[in-house]
Amino acid sequence: MKKVLIVDDAQTVRKFERMMIEEMGYVAEEAINGLDGLEKLYNEKFDLALVDINMPKMDGYEFTRQVRQDKEFGDLPIVIISTESKETDKKKAYEAGANYFIVKPIKPETLKSLLKIFL
């Protein structure tokens, strides 16, 4: 069973993404910030991470950089889903190691397509 890690400080976003993921038959786990997300990665195996940028304690850029530096799970696909829509934000996400960048709000059919592609 494929597992997706949702890293977002907004509970409503996590609930929405979890609902879509589970609807497609996958397992979803939630983290409230990048630090919480890294802890979960050290304890469980995930097949994809959906990550917000703006979060307390550790933002999505730093989370992505840290994941990429770890040999154990450095090849985990990371999709950044953020309200930040400037070209510089997208560039920073890809430089940190993101596989894909999408601007919120994300439509259910777009999220389902991303899940199909990455899982």
N, CA, C and O atoms as CSV, one atom per row, in Angstrom:
chain,resi,resn,atom,element,x,y,z
A,1,MET,N,N,0.849,-1.191,0.000
A,1,MET,CA,C,0.000,0.000,0.000
A,1,MET,C,C,0.890,1.250,0.000
A,1,MET,O,O,1.760,1.400,0.858
A,2,LYS,N,N,0.668,2.127,-0.953
A,2,LYS,CA,C,1.467,3.360,-1.078
A,2,LYS,C,C,1.064,4.362,0.003
A,2,LYS,O,O,-0.112,4.513,0.334
A,3,LYS,N,N,2.096,5.054,0.551
A,3,LYS,CA,C,1.858,6.019,1.618
A,3,LYS,C,C,2.322,7.418,1.209
A,3,LYS,O,O,3.389,7.603,0.622
A,4,VAL,N,N,1.468,8.398,1.548
A,4,VAL,CA,C,1.760,9.794,1.228
A,4,VAL,C,C,1.875,10.585,2.526
A,4,VAL,O,O,1.030,10.470,3.414
A,5,LEU,N,N,2.932,11.388,2.625
A,5,LEU,CA,C,3.130,12.268,3.769
A,5,LEU,C,C,2.665,13.677,3.378
A,5,LEU,O,O,3.151,14.254,2.406
A,6,ILE,N,N,1.723,14.214,4.147
A,6,ILE,CA,C,1.223,15.572,3.924
A,6,ILE,C,C,1.887,16.463,4.964
A,6,ILE,O,O,1.698,16.265,6.164
A,7,VAL,N,N,2.662,17.444,4.512
A,7,VAL,CA,C,3.358,18.348,5.432
A,7,VAL,C,C,2.797,19.753,5.224
A,7,VAL,O,O,3.165,20.447,4.276
A,8,ASP,N,N,1.902,20.162,6.125
A,8,ASP,CA,C,1.228,21.459,5.996
A,8,ASP,C,C,0.734,21.881,7.370
A,8,ASP,O,O,0.213,21.060,8.126
A,9,ASP,N,N,0.896,23.164,7.696
A,9,ASP,CA,C,0.453,23.628,9.008
A,9,ASP,C,C,-1.045,23.914,9.055
A,9,ASP,O,O,-1.596,24.101,10.140
A,10,ALA,N,N,-1.716,23.953,7.902
A,10,ALA,CA,C,-3.157,24.226,7.862
A,10,ALA,C,C,-3.957,22.917,7.943
A,10,ALA,O,O,-3.878,22.069,7.055
A,11,GLN,N,N,-4.713,22.780,9.007
A,11,GLN,CA,C,-5.477,21.551,9.221
A,11,GLN,C,C,-6.486,21.297,8.093
A,11,GLN,O,O,-6.681,20.153,7.683
A,12,THR,N,N,-7.122,22.353,7.597
A,12,THR,CA,C,-8.115,22.172,6.525
A,12,THR,C,C,-7.463,21.624,5.259
A,12,THR,O,O,-8.051,20.792,4.568
A,13,VAL,N,N,-6.260,22.084,4.955
A,13,VAL,CA,C,-5.526,21.600,3.776
A,13,VAL,C,C,-5.174,20.124,3.970
A,13,VAL,O,O,-5.359,19.311,3.065
A,14,ARG,N,N,-4.668,19.789,5.153
A,14,ARG,CA,C,-4.320,18.388,5.426
A,14,ARG,C,C,-5.534,17.481,5.300
A,14,ARG,O,O,-5.444,16.396,4.726
A,15,LYS,N,N,-6.670,17.921,5.834
A,15,LYS,CA,C,-7.897,17.103,5.758
A,15,LYS,C,C,-8.334,16.895,4.310
A,15,LYS,O,O,-8.696,15.786,3.917
A,16,PHE,N,N,-8.300,17.970,3.520
A,16,PHE,CA,C,-8.689,17.898,2.113
A,16,PHE,C,C,-7.778,16.929,1.356
A,16,PHE,O,O,-8.257,16.053,0.636
A,17,GLU,N,N,-6.470,17.090,1.521
A,17,GLU,CA,C,-5.515,16.236,0.813
A,17,GLU,C,C,-5.645,14.782,1.276
A,17,GLU,O,O,-5.589,13.862,0.461
A,18,ARG,N,N,-5.819,14.578,2.582
A,18,ARG,CA,C,-5.997,13.222,3.122
A,18,ARG,C,C,-7.221,12.556,2.488
A,18,ARG,O,O,-7.168,11.393,2.087
A,19,MET,N,N,-8.313,13.299,2.404
A,19,MET,CA,C,-9.548,12.763,1.842
A,19,MET,C,C,-9.334,12.283,0.397
A,19,MET,O,O,-9.774,11.197,0.021
A,20,MET,N,N,-8.653,13.112,-0.400
A,20,MET,CA,C,-8.389,12.755,-1.807
A,20,MET,C,C,-7.486,11.518,-1.897
A,20,MET,O,O,-7.728,10.615,-2.697
A,21,ILE,N,N,-6.450,11.497,-1.069
A,21,ILE,CA,C,-5.474,10.400,-1.083
A,21,ILE,C,C,-6.159,9.081,-0.701
A,21,ILE,O,O,-5.982,8.060,-1.365
A,22,GLU,N,N,-6.935,9.123,0.369
A,22,GLU,CA,C,-7.603,7.908,0.836
A,22,GLU,C,C,-8.695,7.452,-0.129
A,22,GLU,O,O,-8.942,6.255,-0.282
A,23,GLU,N,N,-9.348,8.422,-0.779
A,23,GLU,CA,C,-10.364,8.114,-1.785
A,23,GLU,C,C,-9.768,7.285,-2.927
A,23,GLU,O,O,-10.449,6.457,-3.532
A,24,MET,N,N,-8.492,7.521,-3.205
A,24,MET,CA,C,-7.814,6.795,-4.282
A,24,MET,C,C,-7.181,5.483,-3.796
A,24,MET,O,O,-6.519,4.785,-4.564
A,25,GLY,N,N,-7.391,5.161,-2.520
A,25,GLY,CA,C,-6.905,3.886,-2.004
A,25,GLY,C,C,-5.507,3.908,-1.421
A,25,GLY,O,O,-4.935,2.852,-1.150
A,26,TYR,N,N,-4.944,5.096,-1.222
A,26,TYR,CA,C,-3.622,5.208,-0.632
A,26,TYR,C,C,-3.745,5.537,0.855
A,26,TYR,O,O,-4.829,5.866,1.338
A,27,VAL,N,N,-2.636,5.447,1.569
A,27,VAL,CA,C,-2.596,5.783,2.989
A,27,VAL,C,C,-1.991,7.175,3.131
A,27,VAL,O,O,-1.017,7.506,2.455
A,28,ALA,N,N,-2.571,7.994,4.015
A,28,ALA,CA,C,-2.063,9.349,4.236
A,28,ALA,C,C,-1.641,9.515,5.687
A,28,ALA,O,O,-2.295,9.023,6.606
A,29,GLU,N,N,-0.535,10.217,5.868
A,29,GLU,CA,C,-0.032,10.557,7.202
A,29,GLU,C,C,0.190,12.061,7.189
A,29,GLU,O,O,0.624,12.616,6.181
A,30,GLU,N,N,-0.108,12.728,8.311
A,30,GLU,CA,C,-0.001,14.187,8.357
A,30,GLU,C,C,1.133,14.650,9.266
A,30,GLU,O,O,1.432,14.029,10.286
A,31,ALA,N,N,1.759,15.764,8.863
A,31,ALA,CA,C,2.764,16.437,9.684
A,31,ALA,C,C,2.426,17.924,9.690
A,31,ALA,O,O,2.017,18.471,8.666
A,32,ILE,N,N,2.594,18.587,10.851
A,32,ILE,CA,C,2.174,19.983,10.977
A,32,ILE,C,C,3.244,21.003,10.580
A,32,ILE,O,O,2.965,22.199,10.492
A,33,ASN,N,N,4.476,20.523,10.341
A,33,ASN,CA,C,5.538,21.400,9.841
A,33,ASN,C,C,6.689,20.520,9.350
A,33,ASN,O,O,6.629,19.295,9.452
A,34,GLY,N,N,7.721,21.146,8.824
A,34,GLY,CA,C,8.839,20.389,8.269
A,34,GLY,C,C,9.559,19.511,9.274
A,34,GLY,O,O,9.967,18.395,8.952
A,35,LEU,N,N,9.716,20.009,10.487
A,35,LEU,CA,C,10.381,19.251,11.539
A,35,LEU,C,C,9.593,17.983,11.874
A,35,LEU,O,O,10.160,16.897,11.998
A,36,ASP,N,N,8.292,18.142,12.015
A,36,ASP,CA,C,7.395,17.018,12.277
A,36,ASP,C,C,7.450,16.033,11.093
A,36,ASP,O,O,7.435,14.818,11.287
A,37,GLY,N,N,7.511,16.567,9.892
A,37,GLY,CA,C,7.595,15.736,8.691
A,37,GLY,C,C,8.868,14.897,8.658
A,37,GLY,O,O,8.829,13.715,8.315
A,38,LEU,N,N,10.003,15.512,9.017
A,38,LEU,CA,C,11.270,14.769,9.048
A,38,LEU,C,C,11.221,13.646,10.079
A,38,LEU,O,O,11.700,12.541,9.825
A,39,GLU,N,N,10.641,13.932,11.242
A,39,GLU,CA,C,10.516,12.893,12.278
A,39,GLU,C,C,9.734,11.698,11.744
A,39,GLU,O,O,10.107,10.547,11.969
A,40,LYS,N,N,8.652,11.983,11.038
A,40,LYS,CA,C,7.825,10.903,10.484
A,40,LYS,C,C,8.601,10.110,9.428
A,40,LYS,O,O,8.472,8.889,9.347
A,41,LEU,N,N,9.406,10.809,8.622
A,41,LEU,CA,C,10.216,10.125,7.601
A,41,LEU,C,C,11.235,9.176,8.219
A,41,LEU,O,O,11.532,8.122,7.658
A,42,TYR,N,N,11.766,9.554,9.373
A,42,TYR,CA,C,12.743,8.696,10.040
A,42,TYR,C,C,12.099,7.444,10.623
A,42,TYR,O,O,12.779,6.445,10.859
A,43,ASN,N,N,10.787,7.495,10.856
A,43,ASN,CA,C,10.090,6.380,11.488
A,43,ASN,C,C,9.279,5.503,10.548
A,43,ASN,O,O,8.963,4.364,10.890
A,44,GLU,N,N,8.937,6.014,9.367
A,44,GLU,CA,C,8.105,5.263,8.434
A,44,GLU,C,C,8.592,5.455,7.005
A,44,GLU,O,O,9.315,6.406,6.710
A,45,LYS,N,N,8.192,4.550,6.125
A,45,LYS,CA,C,8.554,4.675,4.710
A,45,LYS,C,C,7.390,5.312,3.974
A,45,LYS,O,O,6.241,4.896,4.124
A,46,PHE,N,N,7.704,6.338,3.167
A,46,PHE,CA,C,6.682,7.016,2.365
A,46,PHE,C,C,7.052,6.945,0.894
A,46,PHE,O,O,8.223,6.809,0.538
A,47,ASP,N,N,6.034,7.038,0.044
A,47,ASP,CA,C,6.231,6.970,-1.404
A,47,ASP,C,C,6.133,8.342,-2.070
A,47,ASP,O,O,6.509,8.506,-3.231
A,48,LEU,N,N,5.622,9.331,-1.317
A,48,LEU,CA,C,5.445,10.684,-1.850
A,48,LEU,C,C,5.240,11.637,-0.688
A,48,LEU,O,O,4.665,11.263,0.335
A,49,ALA,N,N,5.718,12.891,-0.844
A,49,ALA,CA,C,5.456,13.929,0.152
A,49,ALA,C,C,4.822,15.129,-0.543
A,49,ALA,O,O,5.321,15.599,-1.565
A,50,LEU,N,N,3.716,15.623,0.020
A,50,LEU,CA,C,3.065,16.849,-0.439
A,50,LEU,C,C,3.404,17.897,0.611
A,50,LEU,O,O,3.046,17.745,1.778
A,51,VAL,N,N,4.094,18.963,0.202
A,51,VAL,CA,C,4.691,19.881,1.170
A,51,VAL,C,C,4.319,21.338,0.908
A,51,VAL,O,O,4.395,21.818,-0.223
A,52,ASP,N,N,3.919,22.029,1.968
A,52,ASP,CA,C,3.646,23.464,1.929
A,52,ASP,C,C,4.979,24.195,2.100
A,52,ASP,O,O,5.952,23.601,2.565
A,53,ILE,N,N,5.034,25.478,1.729
A,53,ILE,CA,C,6.264,26.253,1.935
A,53,ILE,C,C,6.259,26.948,3.289
A,53,ILE,O,O,7.159,26.744,4.104
A,54,ASN,N,N,5.241,27.768,3.523
A,54,ASN,CA,C,5.210,28.598,4.733
A,54,ASN,C,C,4.656,27.837,5.933
A,54,ASN,O,O,3.449,27.625,6.057
A,55,MET,N,N,5.581,27.430,6.822
A,55,MET,CA,C,5.192,26.720,8.042
A,55,MET,C,C,6.117,27.153,9.167
A,55,MET,O,O,7.254,27.552,8.919
A,56,PRO,N,N,5.630,27.077,10.421
A,56,PRO,CA,C,6.505,27.402,11.555
A,56,PRO,C,C,7.553,26.303,11.768
A,56,PRO,O,O,7.412,25.193,11.255
A,57,LYS,N,N,8.574,26.617,12.508
A,57,LYS,CA,C,9.685,25.718,12.884
A,57,LYS,C,C,10.581,25.323,11.716
A,57,LYS,O,O,11.798,25.494,11.802
A,58,MET,N,N,10.016,24.799,10.623
A,58,MET,CA,C,10.813,24.468,9.442
A,58,MET,C,C,9.924,24.585,8.212
A,58,MET,O,O,8.891,23.922,8.115
A,59,ASP,N,N,10.339,25.444,7.262
A,59,ASP,CA,C,9.517,25.632,6.069
A,59,ASP,C,C,9.737,24.512,5.053
A,59,ASP,O,O,10.595,23.648,5.232
A,60,GLY,N,N,8.951,24.547,3.994
A,60,GLY,CA,C,9.008,23.504,2.979
A,60,GLY,C,C,10.317,23.439,2.214
A,60,GLY,O,O,10.743,22.359,1.803
A,61,TYR,N,N,10.965,24.591,2.016
A,61,TYR,CA,C,12.263,24.591,1.326
A,61,TYR,C,C,13.296,23.815,2.142
A,61,TYR,O,O,14.008,22.959,1.617
A,62,GLU,N,N,13.361,24.132,3.440
A,62,GLU,CA,C,14.346,23.495,4.312
A,62,GLU,C,C,14.040,22.004,4.471
A,62,GLU,O,O,14.952,21.178,4.470
A,63,PHE,N,N,12.768,21.666,4.608
A,63,PHE,CA,C,12.360,20.263,4.680
A,63,PHE,C,C,12.872,19.515,3.441
A,63,PHE,O,O,13.462,18.440,3.550
A,64,THR,N,N,12.635,20.102,2.270
A,64,THR,CA,C,13.044,19.474,1.010
A,64,THR,C,C,14.557,19.314,0.940
A,64,THR,O,O,15.050,18.254,0.552
A,65,ARG,N,N,15.306,20.363,1.316
A,65,ARG,CA,C,16.774,20.286,1.317
A,65,ARG,C,C,17.263,19.165,2.235
A,65,ARG,O,O,18.156,18.399,1.873
A,66,GLN,N,N,16.669,19.080,3.420
A,66,GLN,CA,C,17.101,18.058,4.388
A,66,GLN,C,C,16.804,16.654,3.880
A,66,GLN,O,O,17.613,15.744,4.056
A,67,VAL,N,N,15.645,16.474,3.250
A,67,VAL,CA,C,15.295,15.161,2.694
A,67,VAL,C,C,16.313,14.779,1.622
A,67,VAL,O,O,16.790,13.645,1.594
A,68,ARG,N,N,16.645,15.718,0.745
A,68,ARG,CA,C,17.572,15.439,-0.356
A,68,ARG,C,C,18.976,15.086,0.133
A,68,ARG,O,O,19.713,14.386,-0.561
A,69,GLN,N,N,19.347,15.560,1.307
A,69,GLN,CA,C,20.687,15.284,1.846
A,69,GLN,C,C,20.789,13.926,2.533
A,69,GLN,O,O,21.889,13.476,2.854
A,70,ASP,N,N,19.664,13.276,2.760
A,70,ASP,CA,C,19.661,12.001,3.474
A,70,ASP,C,C,19.637,10.827,2.501
A,70,ASP,O,O,18.719,10.699,1.691
A,71,LYS,N,N,20.658,9.972,2.588
A,71,LYS,CA,C,20.760,8.819,1.671
A,71,LYS,C,C,19.585,7.847,1.823
A,71,LYS,O,O,19.176,7.197,0.862
A,72,GLU,N,N,19.056,7.760,3.033
A,72,GLU,CA,C,17.997,6.801,3.319
A,72,GLU,C,C,16.701,7.077,2.547
A,72,GLU,O,O,16.059,6.148,2.056
A,73,PHE,N,N,16.321,8.355,2.440
A,73,PHE,CA,C,15.080,8.680,1.732
A,73,PHE,C,C,15.227,9.879,0.802
A,73,PHE,O,O,14.245,10.550,0.487
A,74,GLY,N,N,16.448,10.146,0.367
A,74,GLY,CA,C,16.738,11.296,-0.483
A,74,GLY,C,C,16.084,11.287,-1.847
A,74,GLY,O,O,15.999,12.327,-2.500
A,75,ASP,N,N,15.617,10.116,-2.292
A,75,ASP,CA,C,14.972,10.046,-3.613
A,75,ASP,C,C,13.443,10.099,-3.524
A,75,ASP,O,O,12.756,9.869,-4.519
A,76,LEU,N,N,12.912,10.401,-2.336
A,76,LEU,CA,C,11.464,10.526,-2.149
A,76,LEU,C,C,10.910,11.627,-3.056
A,76,LEU,O,O,11.413,12.750,-3.022
A,77,PRO,N,N,9.885,11.335,-3.867
A,77,PRO,CA,C,9.276,12.399,-4.675
A,77,PRO,C,C,8.617,13.442,-3.771
A,77,PRO,O,O,7.870,13.099,-2.854
A,78,ILE,N,N,8.900,14.713,-4.040
A,78,ILE,CA,C,8.337,15.816,-3.252
A,78,ILE,C,C,7.600,16.779,-4.185
A,78,ILE,O,O,8.162,17.299,-5.149
A,79,VAL,N,N,6.320,16.998,-3.862
A,79,VAL,CA,C,5.513,17.974,-4.593
A,79,VAL,C,C,5.236,19.115,-3.629
A,79,VAL,O,O,4.650,18.915,-2.565
A,80,ILE,N,N,5.665,20.318,-4.012
A,80,ILE,CA,C,5.393,21.488,-3.186
A,80,ILE,C,C,4.081,22.097,-3.651
A,80,ILE,O,O,3.902,22.409,-4.828
A,81,ILE,N,N,3.159,22.261,-2.693
A,81,ILE,CA,C,1.848,22.854,-2.967
A,81,ILE,C,C,1.759,24.089,-2.082
A,81,ILE,O,O,1.653,23.973,-0.861
A,82,SER,N,N,1.802,25.276,-2.694
A,82,SER,CA,C,1.917,26.491,-1.895
A,82,SER,C,C,1.069,27.636,-2.422
A,82,SER,O,O,0.695,27.658,-3.594
A,83,THR,N,N,0.770,28.586,-1.547
A,83,THR,CA,C,0.077,29.804,-1.971
A,83,THR,C,C,1.061,30.756,-2.647
A,83,THR,O,O,0.653,31.683,-3.347
A,84,GLU,N,N,2.352,30.526,-2.437
A,84,GLU,CA,C,3.381,31.352,-3.072
A,84,GLU,C,C,3.370,31.065,-4.572
A,84,GLU,O,O,3.510,29.917,-4.994
A,85,SER,N,N,3.204,32.112,-5.367
A,85,SER,CA,C,3.041,31.869,-6.803
A,85,SER,C,C,4.063,32.591,-7.676
A,85,SER,O,O,3.998,32.519,-8.903
A,86,LYS,N,N,5.012,33.291,-7.038
A,86,LYS,CA,C,6.024,33.996,-7.828
A,86,LYS,C,C,7.000,33.011,-8.459
A,86,LYS,O,O,7.225,31.917,-7.942
A,87,GLU,N,N,7.567,33.417,-9.573
A,87,GLU,CA,C,8.553,32.583,-10.270
A,87,GLU,C,C,9.744,32.275,-9.361
A,87,GLU,O,O,10.325,31.193,-9.440
A,88,THR,N,N,10.110,33.238,-8.487
A,88,THR,CA,C,11.232,33.029,-7.568
A,88,THR,C,C,10.925,31.915,-6.560
A,88,THR,O,O,11.818,31.164,-6.169
A,89,ASP,N,N,9.663,31.814,-6.145
A,89,ASP,CA,C,9.269,30.755,-5.207
A,89,ASP,C,C,9.412,29.391,-5.872
A,89,ASP,O,O,9.910,28.438,-5.274
A,90,LYS,N,N,8.968,29.322,-7.116
A,90,LYS,CA,C,9.050,28.077,-7.885
A,90,LYS,C,C,10.520,27.686,-8.061
A,90,LYS,O,O,10.891,26.523,-7.902
A,91,LYS,N,N,11.341,28.674,-8.392
A,91,LYS,CA,C,12.770,28.442,-8.607
A,91,LYS,C,C,13.420,27.919,-7.315
A,91,LYS,O,O,14.193,26.962,-7.346
A,92,LYS,N,N,13.097,28.558,-6.182
A,92,LYS,CA,C,13.640,28.125,-4.883
A,92,LYS,C,C,13.222,26.690,-4.559
A,92,LYS,O,O,14.009,25.920,-4.009
A,93,ALA,N,N,11.992,26.338,-4.897
A,93,ALA,CA,C,11.485,24.983,-4.629
A,93,ALA,C,C,12.273,23.954,-5.430
A,93,ALA,O,O,12.681,22.923,-4.895
A,94,TYR,N,N,12.485,24.238,-6.719
A,94,TYR,CA,C,13.231,23.294,-7.558
A,94,TYR,C,C,14.703,23.229,-7.145
A,94,TYR,O,O,15.315,22.161,-7.186
A,95,GLU,N,N,15.274,24.380,-6.744
A,95,GLU,CA,C,16.662,24.393,-6.281
A,95,GLU,C,C,16.824,23.583,-4.987
A,95,GLU,O,O,17.866,22.969,-4.758
A,96,ALA,N,N,15.781,23.590,-4.146
A,96,ALA,CA,C,15.820,22.814,-2.897
A,96,ALA,C,C,15.716,21.317,-3.184
A,96,ALA,O,O,16.128,20.491,-2.369
A,97,GLY,N,N,15.156,20.971,-4.359
A,97,GLY,CA,C,15.067,19.558,-4.726
A,97,GLY,C,C,13.668,19.038,-4.975
A,97,GLY,O,O,13.470,17.828,-5.086
A,98,ALA,N,N,12.684,19.937,-5.065
A,98,ALA,CA,C,11.304,19.503,-5.312
A,98,ALA,C,C,11.190,18.886,-6.709
A,98,ALA,O,O,11.876,19.305,-7.642
A,99,ASN,N,N,10.317,17.890,-6.836
A,99,ASN,CA,C,10.059,17.272,-8.133
A,99,ASN,C,C,9.005,18.041,-8.919
A,99,ASN,O,O,8.989,18.013,-10.150
A,100,TYR,N,N,8.125,18.728,-8.194
A,100,TYR,CA,C,7.034,19.450,-8.859
A,100,TYR,C,C,6.561,20.562,-7.939
A,100,TYR,O,O,6.684,20.460,-6.719
A,101,PHE,N,N,6.021,21.627,-8.523
A,101,PHE,CA,C,5.541,22.791,-7.764
A,101,PHE,C,C,4.166,23.152,-8.285
A,101,PHE,O,O,3.969,23.270,-9.495
A,102,ILE,N,N,3.215,23.328,-7.387
A,102,ILE,CA,C,1.865,23.715,-7.802
A,102,ILE,C,C,1.323,24.755,-6.826
A,102,ILE,O,O,1.616,24.708,-5.631
A,103,VAL,N,N,0.532,25.692,-7.342
A,103,VAL,CA,C,-0.006,26.782,-6.526
A,103,VAL,C,C,-1.379,26.396,-5.971
A,103,VAL,O,O,-2.222,25.845,-6.679
A,104,LYS,N,N,-1.583,26.705,-4.671
A,104,LYS,CA,C,-2.884,26.505,-4.026
A,104,LYS,C,C,-3.852,27.565,-4.527
A,104,LYS,O,O,-3.401,28.630,-4.948
A,105,PRO,N,N,-5.135,27.333,-4.505
A,105,PRO,CA,C,-5.782,26.083,-4.103
A,105,PRO,C,C,-5.650,25.032,-5.209
A,105,PRO,O,O,-5.729,25.348,-6.396
A,106,ILE,N,N,-5.454,23.805,-4.807
A,106,ILE,CA,C,-5.304,22.725,-5.769
A,106,ILE,C,C,-6.671,22.074,-5.996
A,106,ILE,O,O,-7.407,21.790,-5.051
A,107,LYS,N,N,-6.982,21.851,-7.240
A,107,LYS,CA,C,-8.255,21.214,-7.580
A,107,LYS,C,C,-8.147,19.711,-7.324
A,107,LYS,O,O,-7.080,19.125,-7.505
A,108,PRO,N,N,-9.256,19.085,-6.900
A,108,PRO,CA,C,-9.233,17.640,-6.634
A,108,PRO,C,C,-8.702,16.828,-7.812
A,108,PRO,O,O,-7.921,15.898,-7.612
A,109,GLU,N,N,-9.114,17.165,-9.041
A,109,GLU,CA,C,-8.659,16.384,-10.198
A,109,GLU,C,C,-7.163,16.568,-10.452
A,109,GLU,O,O,-6.504,15.650,-10.942
A,110,THR,N,N,-6.617,17.749,-10.122
A,110,THR,CA,C,-5.179,17.980,-10.270
A,110,THR,C,C,-4.412,17.139,-9.248
A,110,THR,O,O,-3.403,16.518,-9.582
A,111,LEU,N,N,-4.890,17.121,-8.018
A,111,LEU,CA,C,-4.237,16.328,-6.976
A,111,LEU,C,C,-4.286,14.844,-7.342
A,111,LEU,O,O,-3.296,14.129,-7.187
A,112,LYS,N,N,-5.424,14.394,-7.821
A,112,LYS,CA,C,-5.549,12.970,-8.204
A,112,LYS,C,C,-4.602,12.634,-9.344
A,112,LYS,O,O,-4.020,11.550,-9.363
A,113,SER,N,N,-4.441,13.538,-10.286
A,113,SER,CA,C,-3.504,13.311,-11.405
A,113,SER,C,C,-2.069,13.209,-10.879
A,113,SER,O,O,-1.310,12.336,-11.298
A,114,LEU,N,N,-1.704,14.104,-9.960
A,114,LEU,CA,C,-0.358,14.073,-9.379
A,114,LEU,C,C,-0.105,12.756,-8.655
A,114,LEU,O,O,0.977,12.179,-8.762
A,115,LEU,N,N,-1.105,12.286,-7.920
A,115,LEU,CA,C,-0.965,11.020,-7.198
A,115,LEU,C,C,-0.746,9.877,-8.185
A,115,LEU,O,O,0.087,9.002,-7.950
A,116,LYS,N,N,-1.485,9.883,-9.276
A,116,LYS,CA,C,-1.318,8.830,-10.298
A,116,LYS,C,C,0.078,8.853,-10.904
A,116,LYS,O,O,0.698,7.809,-11.103
A,117,ILE,N,N,0.566,10.058,-11.195
A,117,ILE,CA,C,1.896,10.208,-11.803
A,117,ILE,C,C,2.994,9.727,-10.855
A,117,ILE,O,O,3.865,8.952,-11.250
A,118,PHE,N,N,2.950,10.188,-9.601
A,118,PHE,CA,C,4.042,9.897,-8.675
A,118,PHE,C,C,3.922,8.552,-7.958
A,118,PHE,O,O,4.917,8.041,-7.444
A,119,LEU,N,N,2.721,7.972,-7.916
A,119,LEU,CA,C,2.556,6.702,-7.232
A,119,LEU,C,C,2.318,5.580,-8.224
A,119,LEU,O,O,2.155,4.427,-7.824
